[in-house]
Each structure stands twice: as C-alpha cells, then as structure tokens.
C-alpha cells in the first residue's frame, strides 16, 4: 500500500495523539507500574497491545462490524468489559493495605504474566477499541478498486500494527517515568494507600463510563 508523505504524516500524528490520550489502558499500565515495578508495567503494556492486535485482526476480517451493527453484541461485550474494570477498581478501593506495601513485604506480588493477562482482558473487553479500529484504519486505505480484498486485509493489519507499535513506544516512556515514583512511594505508606484509592476510583469511573456509552 502506498500513501503520500502527507497522509503518512497525518496517520502517524493521529497515532501519537490517540496513544497519549488517557484512558483505561494507560491508567491500568501506570497503576501496575507504580505498584509493582517496570517488569510488571511492561507486562501490562504488552497485554494491552496484544488485546489491541486481536481487535485489528477482527477489523481486518470484518468481525468488528458485528459490534457496529448488533446492539446486543455490543452491549454484551460492553457490560462484561465495564464489569471487569469496576471489579479491578473495587479491589483497589477496598484493600486495607497499599499494593506497594504488600509487594515490599513480599506477601503478594503481581507477576508480569499476571499483568499481561489482565491487560489482554481489559483491551479485548472494550468494544470501543474494536469500533475505533473499524472506523479509523479504513480512512487511510484506498477503496477505489485499486486494491484487492487480500491487499486491503494486509493493509489493515499493517496500519493496525503501526498504531500498536507507536502505542508500545509511548507506553514504554510512561513506564520508565513512573517506575521511580513507585520506588519512592513504597516508603510512604499513607500516600501510596491513597494512590491505590485514586487508581481504583479512576478504574471504577472508567468502567461506569464504558457501561453508559452508546
């Protein structure tokens, strides 16, 4: 697929702005990084990106169109995803001890693999991500008959992978910046506990927002 330099510039600019915007994915990654360190943060980031790649594949295959046309399918995925975000948020809100302090005392620790699985679920269970790829990617793919269906499929995968790779780089920057903060907060029990409450409240709020979205 060939795009003009102007089109590529617009596409990459849009990728950067979309990935910088705060949302459930970024808040989840930051909370895991601050609470458990860089390795867990990168695990969460890779999980989110893996979930996004599932949506890209679905968009390329046309499966995401089901969510756009079926109210029942959209609502089912939406409420399951919202429930999962709220559940994670309530766990943080109800904890009697900060996850930072728990990890420091080695009573419990989230592994990178555990964060990866959570990240995959958070992204896959967000139907708005599926609709985003379905609406965003085709804008940069010619539909004038010059490309075959196979070429359109490959172009969708390519552009989706670029969006995800840009997100991975941006998230890595956030992780590297947030990790030292987590190390500092492990020595401040009260502040780290309130930080848990903040992240928990944000996840609950994002879950509620997702549940109320049309």
Secondary structure, DSSP 8 states (H G I E B T S, - for coil): ----HHHHHHHHHHHHHHHHS--HHHHHHHHHHHHH-HHHHHHHHHHHHHHHHHHHHHHHHTTHHHHHH-HHHHHHHHHHHHHHHHHHHHHHHH-SS-HHHHHHTTS----HHHHHHHHHHHHHT-HHHHHHHHHHGGGGS--SSSS-HHHHHHHHHHHHHHHHHHHHHHHHHHHHHHHHHHHHHTT-HHHHHHHHHHHHHHHHHHHHHHHH--
